[in-house]
Amino acid sequence: MTDQDDILSIEEVGRILSKLRQADLLRLAALARTWAIGLDRRDSADLLNEALCRVLSGQRPWPIDVPLPAFLSQVMRSIASQWRHEDARELLAEDCNEIPDEPAANSVEFVDLVHKMRTALNDDAPAQGIFDHVLQQTSRDLTRMHLGLDATAYDTARRRMIRTLQRKFSPDWNSK
C-alpha cells in the first residue's frame, strides 16, 4: 500500500490543477480525445471531467513522483476501459424482471417461438441479424462489426426489432 508521504494531498492536487495554463488544458483535452476513441455513450469531455473528479475527490491518489500529464492520462485510460466494459456488458438474467421457472432452450416451444420471431423480422435484415446475434450471445461491438453497422444504425435497428417483436408477440401471443 502507498504511504501517505508518497501521494499528494487533496489540497496540493487542487493547487496544481488551479495553476494549469490554457495550453496544459488543451493537452489534457487531446489526451482525453485519444482515450475516448471507441466510447459509445460518453465523449472526451466526460472522460476528462470524470478523471478530474476522481483525482480531486481522493478516489485516485496522485503519487508525488508522477508528472500531471502521465498521471491523468493513466486515470483516463483506466476510466475509459471501465466504461468500455460497462458498455459491452451483456444483460444478465438477474437484471431481468421476469426469470422463467424452467429453461426452455431445448424445448420444441422455444424452437417454434424463435422461428416465428425470425419470420416476423423477415422484412428487416439488420433487425433479424441483431436477433440472431442476441440468440448467439454475441457482444454489441462484435454484432456491429459482423453486420457492418455504426452505433446509431445498430441502436435504431435494435429498437425496431424490439418494437416489432413486442407488437407481434403481445402477452397473449400464445393464444393466437
N, C-alpha and C positions, 0 to 999 in steps of 0.2 A: 504494500500500500504506500502511496505517496505521502511523504512527511509534509506537514503544513508549511515548513520553511521552503519547500521546493515549488510551491504554487503561488500564484498572485492572489492577493485578496480581492474581494469584490470591489472595494474602493480603488485599488490600483488598476483593475481592469477598466472601471468606469473612467478613471483619469486618462488612461491610454487611449481609450476609444473616443473620448471627448476631444482629444487633440488631433484626431485624424484630419488630414487635408482632403480637399476635393479629389486630388489625384489618387490618394490612397483609397478613397471610397470607390472611385471608378475601377481601380484594380480589383478590389473585393467584389464589385458587381460583375466584372469579367470572369473571375473565378467562379462565382455563383452560376453564371450562364453556362460555364463548362460543365459543372457538376449537375446542372438541372436538365441536361440533354437526356431525353427519354422519359422524363416525368410526365405522366398523363394529366394529373389533376392539379398540379401546382407549377408555379413558374420560379424563375431565378430570384425574384424579389421575395417571394415566400421563403425560399431556402435561406437567403441571407438574413432575413428577419428572424427566422427560427434559430439560426446559428447564434446570432447576437443575443437573443432572448435566453438561450441555454447557457451562454457564457456569463451574461450579466446576472442570471439567477443563481449561478453557482452549480448548476447541474453538470456543466463541463468545466472542470478545473483547468486552469491555464498554467502549464509548467513554466517556470521562470526562464529557463534556457531555450525556449522555443519562440522564434520570431512570430509576430502577429500574422503575416500572410500564410505562413506554413500551418500555424495552429488553426486559423479559421478555415483554411482550405480543407484540412482533415475533418474538422467538425462538420462542414457542409457535405463532404464526401460521405461521411457516416450517416447523416440525416437523409441524404438522397437515396442511399442504399436501403435504409429503413423504409422510406416511402415507396420505393420500387417493390419491395417485398410485400408491403401492405396492399399496393395496387394489384399485384399479381395473385394475391391470396384467393383461393377458391372458397366459395361458400361452404361452410361445414354443416353437417347435419344438426349440430346443436344450435346453429344460428337460425334454423328454420323454426317457424311457429308450430308447424304440424310435422310430426315424425311418424311415419307409418308403423303400425304394430308389428307387421311381419314383412320381410323383404320380398319384393315382387320381381326381382331381377331375372329369375329363371322361369317365371310363370308364363303361361300362354297369354294371359290377360295383358301382361306387360308388353310382350312382343306385339300383340294386336294393337295396343294403345300407341306404341312407338310408330307402327306402320300408319295408323290413322293420323298421327301428328305430322309425320313426314309428308303424307298426302295433302294435308291441309296447307303445307308450306310449299307445295309444288310450284306455284307461280312466283315464288320469291327465292331465287337461288342463294343470295347472301344469307337470308334468314335460315334457310334449310341447312346451309353449310355450318352456321353457328350452332344450330340444333344438334347436328351430328357431332361437332366438337364438344358440346356440352355433355353428350352421352359418353364420349370417349374421355371426358375429364381433362381436356387439353387446356392449358393456360390461355389467358386472354391474349397475351403477346404472340404466342405460337399460333393461335387461331387466326389472329390478324395477319400474320406473316403467310400462313397457308392460303388464306382467302384473298390476299392482296388488298386488304382494307386498311385505311388510316383510322385513327382513333374515332373520329366523328362518324365515318361511314359504319364502323363496327357498332358503335353505340346506337346509331339510328336503326340499323338492321336488327340488332338485338331487341330493341323496344318494339319494332314491328312484329318480330317473332313472338314475343310475349303477348302482345295485344291480339294477334291472330289466334294463338292457342287459347287464350282466355275467352275470346269470343266464341270459338268453335267448341270448346270443352268447358262449358259453364259447369257449376256444381252438379247439375242434373244430367251431365253428359252420358252417364251410364244408362239412363232410361230411354235414350233416343235410338 
